[in-house]
Amino acid sequence: MTDDIKDQVAGNFLALIPLFHKQVFRISHGVPGIKAAQYRVLGILMKAGPLSMSEIGRRLYISRPYMTALVDTLIENEWVERQQDSSDRRVIRITITPAGKKYLKASLELFKNDFKLLLADMKQEELEQLSVSLEHLQAILAKIR
């Protein structure tokens, strides 16, 4: 029975991903000229601090060639910068800049406002239930390693 429920949970969770992108990012006036993968790179750097490109790619399941293109674009926009690792000069770390942090915060606020528009027609009871469910989901996902 345990494998059956794990299979069901995995399937349901994976079904949420395209639904989430279709619903949440469909409005996404956000800030023009940035891809979802660029938001993800900025977000991981904001949370984790400086990382090597290979580590960012590993965490976000992004190939090395695509990572290079993403980081180059983020550097052009002055949202990240390359820095040599102090303990190993062969390693280059990617660091979010103050401009990148500001951009990410502003963009996330726009997405949050867009999401509020999506919720506008929901009843109070549905919103409360959704809020509790999302809190539970966050707690459960935080336990997954």
C-alpha positions as semicolon CSV with decimal commas, in nm:
position;residue;x (nm);y (nm);z (nm)
1;M;0,000;0,000;0,000
2;T;0,286;0,241;0,077
3;D;0,419;0,229;-0,281
4;D;0,069;0,292;-0,417
5;I;0,022;0,609;-0,211
6;K;0,374;0,727;-0,296
7;D;0,296;0,676;-0,664
8;Q;-0,032;0,865;-0,627
9;V;0,135;1,154;-0,439
10;A;0,415;1,174;-0,698
11;G;0,163;1,179;-0,983
12;N;-0,055;1,444;-0,819
13;F;0,244;1,659;-0,736
14;L;0,382;1,641;-1,089
15;A;0,038;1,729;-1,225
16;L;0,047;2,051;-1,022
17;I;0,360;2,185;-1,190
18;P;0,218;2,257;-1,539
19;L;-0,112;2,366;-1,384
20;F;0,073;2,610;-1,161
21;H;0,268;2,755;-1,453
22;K;-0,041;2,774;-1,672
23;Q;-0,248;2,952;-1,408
24;V;0,004;3,163;-1,216
25;F;0,233;3,270;-1,495
26;R;-0,038;3,324;-1,755
27;I;-0,104;3,680;-1,639
28;S;0,255;3,749;-1,547
29;H;0,296;4,099;-1,669
30;G;0,591;4,085;-1,431
31;V;0,889;4,269;-1,556
32;P;0,942;4,213;-1,928
33;G;1,241;4,033;-2,073
34;I;1,304;3,767;-1,812
35;K;1,240;3,395;-1,831
36;A;1,112;3,175;-1,551
37;A;1,451;3,002;-1,536
38;Q;1,618;3,339;-1,473
39;Y;1,379;3,402;-1,181
40;R;1,468;3,059;-1,046
41;V;1,842;3,132;-1,067
42;L;1,799;3,466;-0,891
43;G;1,578;3,303;-0,629
44;I;1,824;3,025;-0,550
45;L;2,110;3,274;-0,524
46;M;1,903;3,498;-0,297
47;K;1,826;3,204;-0,068
48;A;2,151;3,005;-0,080
49;G;2,411;3,274;-0,145
50;P;2,696;3,245;-0,397
51;L;2,706;2,914;-0,585
52;S;2,904;2,765;-0,870
53;M;2,725;2,740;-1,204
54;S;2,735;2,361;-1,181
55;E;2,571;2,371;-0,837
56;I;2,297;2,606;-0,958
57;G;2,239;2,380;-1,258
58;R;2,227;2,072;-1,037
59;R;1,975;2,228;-0,798
60;L;1,750;2,357;-1,076
61;Y;1,800;2,068;-1,322
62;I;1,944;2,297;-1,588
63;S;2,206;2,179;-1,838
64;R;2,552;2,336;-1,841
65;P;2,512;2,505;-2,183
66;Y;2,178;2,655;-2,084
67;M;2,319;2,763;-1,746
68;T;2,595;2,954;-1,923
69;A;2,344;3,137;-2,142
70;L;2,121;3,216;-1,841
71;V;2,408;3,349;-1,632
72;D;2,545;3,553;-1,923
73;T;2,205;3,721;-1,962
74;L;2,181;3,786;-1,589
75;I;2,531;3,935;-1,592
76;E;2,442;4,160;-1,888
77;N;2,148;4,291;-1,684
78;E;2,380;4,338;-1,384
79;W;2,165;4,110;-1,167
80;V;2,448;3,864;-1,093
81;E;2,824;3,865;-1,114
82;R;3,100;3,607;-1,135
83;Q;3,346;3,592;-0,846
84;Q;3,646;3,370;-0,786
85;D;3,613;3,137;-0,489
86;S;3,848;3,253;-0,212
87;S;3,953;2,898;-0,122
88;D;3,989;2,760;-0,478
89;R;4,074;3,005;-0,756
90;R;3,963;2,752;-1,020
91;V;3,604;2,776;-0,896
92;I;3,385;3,065;-1,011
93;R;3,086;3,147;-0,795
94;I;2,779;3,333;-0,915
95;T;2,656;3,601;-0,676
96;I;2,334;3,801;-0,688
97;T;2,398;4,175;-0,694
98;P;2,203;4,440;-0,501
99;A;2,035;4,529;-0,833
100;G;1,942;4,162;-0,878
101;K;1,793;4,146;-0,529
102;K;1,592;4,461;-0,592
103;Y;1,472;4,332;-0,929
104;L;1,374;3,994;-0,783
105;K;1,182;4,150;-0,493
106;A;0,996;4,388;-0,726
107;S;0,913;4,109;-0,970
108;L;0,793;3,878;-0,695
109;E;0,565;4,153;-0,569
110;L;0,415;4,187;-0,918
111;F;0,361;3,810;-0,937
112;K;0,202;3,817;-0,592
113;N;-0,037;4,090;-0,705
114;D;-0,117;3,890;-1,021
115;F;-0,190;3,586;-0,808
116;K;-0,425;3,790;-0,589
117;L;-0,621;3,873;-0,905
118;L;-0,654;3,500;-0,978
119;L;-0,798;3,450;-0,628
120;A;-1,042;3,739;-0,650
121;D;-1,349;3,525;-0,727
122;M;-1,285;3,265;-0,459
123;K;-1,506;3,248;-0,153
124;Q;-1,361;3,322;0,190
125;E;-1,397;2,958;0,295
126;E;-1,211;2,839;-0,016
127;L;-0,931;3,090;0,045
128;E;-0,893;2,977;0,405
129;Q;-0,887;2,612;0,301
130;L;-0,632;2,686;0,029
131;S;-0,414;2,879;0,274
132;V;-0,411;2,593;0,526
133;S;-0,343;2,339;0,250
134;L;-0,051;2,542;0,117
135;E;0,095;2,578;0,466
136;H;0,076;2,200;0,508
137;L;0,232;2,147;0,165
138;Q;0,520;2,381;0,251
139;A;0,582;2,197;0,577
140;I;0,579;1,859;0,407
141;L;0,804;1,971;0,120
142;A;1,050;2,121;0,368
143;K;1,093;1,771;0,517
144;I;1,175;1,611;0,180
145;R;1,546;1,582;0,116
